[in-house]
Amino acid sequence: MLVHTAATALVADLGQVGGVALLALVAVGLLAYAAFIVGAFIGSLTSRLDAGMKVVWALFIICAPFLGALCWFVIGRRSAAAVAH
């Protein structure tokens, strides 16, 4: 009976550790997602594009956060660099 109780307590402790690890992993993922979107938003507003295109990119990033940020980093930064040259 004592071994069964100790094993049950060990499994419960491991479950709590796993829950904390999962919570930490989700928190890190959410922070990375937020940094990705904020970075794209700030990058679009500080680019060398004209004011109209900055507004278009900023609205796209706000309305479709992941897709807008992804498009900014793949397409927008390249077009902003081409404007600078």
Secondary structure, DSSP 8 states (H G I E B T S, - for coil): -HHHHHHHHHHHHHHHHHHHHHHHHHHHHHHHHHHHHHHHHHHHHTSSS-HHHHHHHHHHHHHSHHHHHHHIIIIIHHHHHHHH-
